[in-house]
Amino acid sequence: MFEEGQLYSTVSTDADGQVQVHLGEDHPGFTDPAYRARRGDIAAAALAHRPGQPVPTIDYTEQEHEIWRLVSAELAPKHERYAHSEFLAAKAVLDLPTDHVPQLHEVTERLLPLTGWSYTAAPGLVPLREFYADLGARTFNSTQYLRHPSQPLYTPEPDIIHEVIGHANQLASPRFAAIVEAAGRASERLETDEAMQFVADVFWFSIEFGVIAEGGVTKAYGAGILSSYGEMDEFGHMDIRPLDLGQMGTLNYDITAYQPILFRAEGLAHLEDVVGHFFATVDDDLAAGLRAQASAHV
């Protein structure tokens, strides 16, 4: 399993109120002071945001718009080849702009009439229970920064390309959106941290890195795959296993590498019957029982 904090660079506020994003030494922007300052400014806008206020508007630079244009153009043909038809249909209906970085309010305006979902700003890490509680209310916490321009087709952490091209297109499907909402609502029933983490790990192997059979071919629906230029070329060669909630909730994995083990649903109805039903019904006892069964088979 993973600790969610590993996904995002740490954000802190100095005594003088200056917001800093602490990039790892292997981050492409670590030695770029302009990029680090930009990340701090964008994080500060999210930190200053309060519920009920308009989502912060970011004045994106031409360089940032160019990153969005490039990645959108490079991902499009890979989506046509590798994405499940439900994702492709939702993407077509949502019709995100490809010529500029959309503001989060633009994403909400397109998404809300389709599935009732909205986007709000996050500086980076959102505490697990808060993140899932918001999913249960059909609200997605999204970062607003973009990856470093030196590596436009790679990011070591979720940026707005992952959050919007990956997740918003997914959430434009009523069927995928219902599964995500059920995962969020599960957090209202779970009392133990272990059960909450189990749900988060099943979410990782489904909503983030899920694959699905379609027409005799393995297709992707997970946002982590479909927002990654490199991962789309690799996922078909991985160890692809049948859906197994116990394994999905307990398997150790490395978020810094392509996922070597994936779990495939045999169709969208199968995904709903297994993963969707699990999210809709899981409680502390069920999560503990699945964890125990998985441990017994190791």
Secondary structure, 3 states (H helix, E strand, C coil): CCCHHHHCCEEEECCCCCEEEECCCCCCCCCCHHHHHHHHHHHHHHHHCCCCCCCCCCCCCHHHHHHHHHHHHHHHHHHHHHECHHHHHHHHHHCCCCCCCCCHHHHHHHHHHHHCCEEEECCCCCCHHHHHHHHHCCEEEECCCCCCCCCCCCCCCCCHHHHHHHHHHHHCCHHHHHHHHHHHHHHHHCCCHHHHHHHHHHHHHHHHCCEEEECCEEEECCHHHHCCHHHHHHHHHCEEEECCHHHHHHCCCCCCCCCCEEEEECCHHHHHHHHHHHHHHCCHHHHHHHHHHHHHCC
